[in-house]
Amino acid sequence: MRRSPQLAAAAAALFWALAAGAAELDLRRLCDPYTPLTLIGLDTAGEVALFTMPSSQQEVPGWIVELRAAAPEARAYPDWRKRQRLGGSIAPGPVVAAGRCGGDCLQPLSWEDGGWRELGPPLEAPSTATVYTTRDGDGIPWLVLHQPTGEAGVVVAEALRLEGGAWRSHGRLPVAAVGSPAARPAQGGGILTGSGHFVAGRAPTPWVAGLPGLPGDQRGQLVPLGGSEVAYLARDGRFYLSRDGGAAWQANRWVPWDPRGGVAPAGPGWAADLPVAAHGVPLAVAWFDNRSAERTEIYLCEREPADGWRVVARLAGSEAVGEGEVGYSHLLRLANGRWLLLAGCEVRPRGAALRLRTVGPGGDSRVDSLRLLPAWLTAG
């Protein structure tokens, strides 16, 4: 089996760590149903998601789990990080992050061949800045720095692009309605962060004409849908739609439990959220029905500009994992229309596995248990 230098180094480091502690790596103890997985980023082109996962063995400080949509198993890499890791791109191409290298020093990183590689030289970034990462539609890495303005919901964004092996700034702009991801590729070139559009060689500009007039405690995030179509998700779960680039907004009246549009999606028994995705057409939304104390249901929904809303699937809000029920911790939507719902980890006789439900564009659904293995034990 062919291994990359990063894999060989990781395997060797783990071997000596375990040897020093006279310990063995127990594959059944990699995780259990209550082990949290935290998303780092998603390569939307390669359909590869990265998560951090705590370790149950003191010889290993933590794990990075690489989940490939088409792979029969998930790969775990020891996370030997010695510095704080920031950001995590949701864009086409290997996941981009960054690590603090002391004071105002920031070192961009790219996940390649099972390890973090330095991406360009380190740069100065104020320690007070919030750091985000992305790639544009051509796969070029960008760093985005947000600093507070003193105005609620508004930050000053600076965007830097990797050019010729160096990081070049392409301006600063006050932006609002920053969502998740905080930075993403823009159709037609460049990147978006909140209401700002950054393009190489041009001054940054707003990409929407305006936002819904909501009180401060209800302001939410913009969702680009392509062309002049824009969506806005408020904090109370209500959606607003604009067909003219934000000049005029209409409250969305469609909800999955009343397709005629007679009920607005608000109240403690309901919640709406966006899946991890490269947003665009269609608009993808997950609605959670929490009205029953015994059972939560999830409606996976999509909206095409010409055809309107449809329910892709209606599912129970949890999976049977081990001897109990575990709710979905992450919802991802891939570019080919498939939804991935990650429920968590289960302990099996041969080791740990991730419980994953895949929902196709037509609503067909299957559940897989992807064996979780240290990367050097996998088939490829």
C-alpha positions in Angstrom: 0.0 0.0 0.0 1.4 3.4 -1.0 1.6 6.0 1.8 2.3 9.7 1.7 5.2 11.1 3.8 2.6 12.7 6.1 1.0 9.3 6.8 4.3 7.7 7.5 5.3 10.5 9.9 1.9 10.3 11.7 2.2 6.5 12.1 5.7 6.8 13.4 4.9 9.6 15.8 1.9 7.6 17.2 4.0 4.4 17.5 6.6 6.2 19.7 4.0 8.0 21.7 2.2 4.7 22.5 5.5 2.9 23.1 6.7 5.6 25.6 3.5 5.0 27.6 3.5 1.3 27.2 0.0 1.5 25.7 -1.8 0.0 22.7 -4.2 1.8 20.4 -7.6 0.3 21.0 -9.7 0.8 17.9 -12.9 0.3 19.9 -12.0 3.3 22.1 -11.5 5.8 19.3 -14.9 7.2 20.0 -18.4 6.4 21.4 -22.0 7.7 20.7 -21.3 10.8 22.9 -17.9 11.8 21.5 -18.3 15.2 19.9 -17.1 15.8 16.3 -16.5 19.5 15.3 -16.5 20.4 11.7 -13.2 22.1 10.4 -14.2 22.5 6.7 -15.5 20.9 3.6 -13.9 20.4 0.2 -17.1 20.8 -2.0 -15.3 19.6 -5.1 -13.6 16.5 -3.7 -16.6 15.9 -1.3 -14.2 15.6 1.7 -15.2 16.8 5.2 -12.8 17.3 8.0 -13.7 17.1 11.7 -11.8 17.3 15.0 -12.4 14.6 17.6 -11.1 14.4 21.1 -9.0 11.3 22.1 -9.8 8.9 24.8 -6.1 7.9 25.1 -3.7 10.3 26.7 -0.9 9.4 24.3 -2.9 10.9 21.4 -3.9 14.6 22.0 -6.7 14.4 19.5 -7.8 13.2 16.1 -8.6 14.8 12.7 -11.3 12.7 11.0 -11.4 12.8 7.2 -14.8 11.8 5.8 -15.0 11.1 2.1 -18.5 10.8 0.7 -17.6 7.9 -1.6 -15.3 6.0 0.8 -16.2 2.8 2.7 -14.4 4.0 5.8 -13.5 7.3 7.6 -9.8 8.0 8.3 -8.5 9.3 11.6 -5.2 11.2 11.8 -3.5 12.1 15.1 -3.8 15.8 15.7 -0.4 16.9 16.9 -1.1 20.6 16.5 1.0 22.9 18.7 -0.8 26.1 18.0 -4.4 27.4 17.8 -6.0 26.5 14.5 -8.4 29.1 13.0 -10.9 29.0 10.2 -11.8 26.1 7.9 -12.9 26.6 4.3 -16.2 25.4 2.8 -15.2 25.7 -0.9 -13.8 23.7 -3.9 -10.4 22.4 -3.1 -8.4 21.2 -0.1 -9.6 22.7 3.2 -7.8 25.9 4.1 -7.2 26.9 7.7 -4.7 29.0 9.6 -2.6 28.8 12.8 -1.3 31.4 15.1 2.5 31.6 15.1 2.9 34.0 18.0 1.5 37.5 18.6 0.1 38.9 15.4 1.7 36.2 13.3 -0.7 34.0 11.2 0.4 31.0 9.1 -2.1 29.8 6.5 -2.5 26.0 6.1 -3.9 23.6 3.6 -5.0 20.0 4.3 -3.2 17.8 1.8 -2.3 14.1 1.8 -3.3 13.6 5.4 -1.6 16.6 6.9 -1.4 20.4 7.3 1.0 22.1 4.9 2.0 25.7 5.1 0.3 27.7 2.5 2.4 30.7 1.5 4.4 32.7 4.0 3.2 33.8 7.4 1.6 37.2 7.6 0.7 39.8 10.1 -2.9 39.7 11.4 -4.1 41.4 14.6 -4.7 39.0 17.4 -8.1 40.8 17.8 -9.2 39.8 14.3 -11.5 36.9 13.6 -10.0 34.7 10.9 -11.9 32.9 8.1 -10.7 31.1 5.1 -12.1 30.1 1.7 -11.2 29.5 -1.9 -12.7 31.2 -4.9 -14.4 29.3 -7.8 -11.0 28.7 -9.4 -9.7 27.1 -6.2 -7.4 30.1 -5.2 -7.1 30.4 -1.4 -8.3 33.6 0.4 -8.0 34.7 4.0 -10.6 37.0 5.5 -10.1 39.1 8.6 -13.0 40.6 10.5 -12.6 43.3 13.1 -15.4 45.0 15.1 -16.7 48.4 14.3 -18.7 49.2 17.4 -21.9 48.8 15.5 -24.0 45.7 16.2 -23.9 43.2 13.3 -21.3 45.1 11.3 -17.6 44.3 11.0 -14.7 45.6 8.8 -13.6 42.8 6.5 -10.2 42.6 4.8 -9.6 39.9 2.2 -6.2 38.6 1.2 -5.6 36.3 -1.8 -2.6 34.0 -2.4 -0.8 35.3 -5.5 2.6 34.2 -6.7 3.4 32.6 -3.4 2.5 35.8 -1.4 -0.6 37.1 0.4 -2.0 40.2 -1.2 -4.7 42.4 0.3 -7.6 43.3 -1.9 -9.1 46.0 0.3 -11.3 46.5 3.3 -15.1 47.1 3.6 -17.7 47.3 6.4 -20.0 44.3 6.0 -23.1 43.0 7.7 -25.2 39.8 7.7 -22.2 37.4 8.0 -23.4 33.8 8.1 -22.0 30.4 8.0 -19.7 30.0 6.2 -18.5 33.5 6.9 -16.6 33.5 3.6 -17.5 31.6 0.4 -16.8 31.6 -3.4 -18.8 34.2 -5.4 -20.4 33.3 -8.7 -18.6 35.2 -11.4 -15.3 35.5 -9.5 -13.9 36.5 -6.2 -15.4 35.8 -2.8 -18.3 36.9 -0.6 -18.2 37.7 3.1 -21.5 38.9 4.6 -22.7 41.7 2.3 -19.3 42.3 0.8 -17.9 41.1 -2.5 -14.1 41.0 -3.0 -12.5 40.5 -6.4 -8.8 40.5 -7.3 -7.7 43.8 -8.7 -10.9 45.7 -7.9 -12.1 47.7 -4.9 -14.5 45.7 -2.7 -18.2 46.5 -3.0 -21.6 45.5 -1.5 -23.3 42.7 -3.5 -26.8 43.4 -2.2 -28.8 46.6 -2.4 -30.1 46.3 1.1 -31.3 44.0 4.0 -34.7 43.3 5.5 -35.7 45.9 8.0 -35.5 43.8 11.1 -34.8 44.7 14.8 -31.2 44.1 15.9 -32.0 41.0 17.8 -33.5 39.3 14.7 -30.9 40.1 12.2 -29.4 37.1 10.5 -27.4 36.0 7.5 -27.4 36.4 3.7 -27.6 33.4 1.4 -26.6 34.0 -2.2 -28.8 32.0 -4.7 -27.2 33.1 -8.0 -28.1 36.0 -10.2 -30.2 38.5 -8.5 -31.9 35.9 -6.2 -31.0 36.3 -2.5 -32.3 34.7 0.7 -32.0 36.0 4.3 -32.3 33.7 7.3 -33.3 35.7 10.5 -32.4 34.5 13.9 -35.9 33.4 14.7 -35.9 31.0 11.7 -37.9 33.1 9.3 -36.8 33.4 5.7 -36.9 36.4 3.5 -36.5 36.3 -0.3 -35.5 38.9 -2.8 -35.5 38.6 -6.6 -33.8 41.9 -7.3 -30.6 41.7 -5.4 -31.9 43.0 -2.1 -33.8 46.0 -3.2 -37.1 44.6 -2.1 -37.7 41.7 0.3 -40.7 39.4 0.9 -41.3 37.1 3.9 -41.3 33.5 2.9 -44.8 32.0 3.7 -44.0 28.4 2.6 -43.3 25.9 5.4 -43.1 22.1 5.1 -46.0 21.4 7.5 -48.3 23.7 5.5 -47.2 24.0 1.9 -50.1 26.4 1.1 -48.2 29.1 3.0 -50.7 29.8 5.8 -48.3 29.5 8.8 -45.1 31.4 9.4 -42.1 29.4 10.6 -41.7 30.7 14.1 -42.2 29.5 17.7 -40.3 27.4 20.2 -41.4 24.1 18.7 -39.7 24.8 15.3 -36.2 25.7 14.1 -34.7 26.2 10.7 -31.1 25.8 9.8 -28.9 25.7 6.7 -26.8 22.6 5.9 -23.1 22.9 5.4 -22.9 23.6 1.7 -21.6 25.8 -1.1 -24.8 27.8 -1.2 -26.5 28.5 -4.5 -29.3 27.1 -6.5 -31.3 25.4 -5.0 -31.8 27.0 -1.6 -31.4 24.1 0.9 -33.0 24.3 4.3 -33.5 21.8 7.2 -36.6 22.4 9.3 -36.7 20.8 12.8 -40.1 19.9 14.3 -39.5 19.8 18.1 -43.1 20.0 19.3 -43.2 16.5 20.6 -41.2 15.7 23.7 -40.8 12.1 22.4 -39.8 12.6 18.8 -38.1 15.2 16.6 -38.6 15.2 12.9 -36.5 16.8 10.2 -37.8 18.1 6.9 -35.0 18.4 4.3 -36.3 21.0 1.8 -35.1 22.8 -1.3 -36.3 25.7 -3.4 -35.7 26.2 -7.1 -36.4 29.7 -8.5 -38.7 28.4 -11.2 -40.3 25.5 -9.4 -40.6 26.7 -5.8 -40.2 24.7 -2.6 -40.3 20.9 -2.2 -39.8 18.5 0.6 -36.9 16.2 -0.3 -37.3 13.9 2.7 -39.1 13.8 6.1 -37.0 11.9 8.7 -36.8 11.1 12.3 -34.4 13.5 14.0 -32.1 10.8 15.4 -30.5 7.5 14.7 -30.3 4.3 16.8 -26.6 4.2 17.8 -25.6 1.5 20.2 -28.3 1.1 22.8 -29.7 4.6 22.5 -30.9 7.3 20.1 -28.4 10.0 19.0 -29.5 13.2 17.2 -27.8 14.4 14.0 -24.8 16.6 14.8 -24.0 17.7 11.3 -26.0 18.2 8.1 -24.1 18.5 4.8 -25.4 19.0 1.3 -23.2 18.1 -1.6 -23.2 19.7 -5.1 -24.8 16.6 -6.7 -27.9 17.0 -4.5 -27.1 14.4 -1.9 -27.6 15.2 1.8 -25.2 13.7 4.4 -26.5 13.5 8.0 -23.9 12.5 10.6 -25.3 11.0 13.8 -22.1 10.1 15.6 -20.0 7.2 16.6 -20.8 3.7 17.5 -18.7 1.0 19.1 -18.6 -2.3 17.2 -16.8 -5.6 17.8 -14.1 -4.7 15.2 -13.8 -1.1 16.3 -15.5 2.2 16.1 -17.7 3.4 13.2 -19.5 6.6 12.2 -23.3 6.4 11.7 -24.1 8.3 8.5 -27.4 8.7 6.6 -27.3 9.6 2.9 -30.4 11.1 1.3 -30.5 11.3 -2.5 -32.1 14.1 -4.6 -35.2 12.0 -5.0 -35.6 11.4 -1.2 -34.2 7.9 -1.3 -32.3 7.2 1.9 -29.8 4.7 3.3 -27.8 4.4 6.6 -24.2 3.3 6.6 -21.7 2.5 9.4 -18.4 3.8 8.2 -15.6 2.1 10.0 -13.3 4.6 11.7 -9.6 3.6 11.2 -6.2 5.3 11.6 -5.4 6.4 8.1 -2.4 4.1 7.7 -4.7 1.1 8.2 -7.1 2.0 5.4 -7.0 0.5 2.0 -5.9 3.6 0.0 
